[in-house]
């Protein structure tokens, strides 16, 4: 099991779906709490502080919209509706209830992960208002998967890009090679953990003068540090 990066609440009355989504997020480093109805979700919100919350709308007890309003009355946290209600009116009402994102079923778990991470990043101040991630001299445009350093476009391979984003999302955390492999390559990777070293070397070369952000931690892995 990987160390948790973020704490997530998933409120969904479909037990099978809830377990599938929870397992997927836990595999990607999240600590996950589960609620089977709106009342249970509200109880957990009172007891815990979450980095993001995924809500179904049609749940026993309080529905998702009521839960969302309850959450908004307590603290500011990214809320994503995951629901079968997909009409224009449903979506508008979801946003009016306070949701930050609205995803309809059926859905891709990978896309759900991307949306949740993007919301967390936005709430943590990584995203600037035009939809870019700005970290010191590095600017990332997620919609186009483009990167620039000091205004100079940088060509990254898909894995280099994913690795860069993972480092930035986990700044100031020591990341082991195994943890990086799990997050960036996933379970399908059948090579050795030293592949991480190869790609870190490539990424450093691509970043040029900004490569100082990636520091090697002897016998532990790597850490991303922003400019002091």
Secondary structure, 3 states (H helix, E strand, C coil): CCCCCEEEEEECCCHHHHHHHHHHHHHCCEEEEEECCHHHHHHHHHHCCCCEEEECCCCCCCCHHHHHHHHHCCCCCEEEEEECCCCHHHHHHHHHCCCCEEEECCCCHHHHHHHHHHHHHHHCCCECCCCCEEECCEEEECCCCEEEECCEEECCCHHHHHHHHHHHHCCCCCECHHHHHHHHHCCCCCCCCCHHHHHHHHHHHHHHHHHHHEEEECCCEEEECCCC
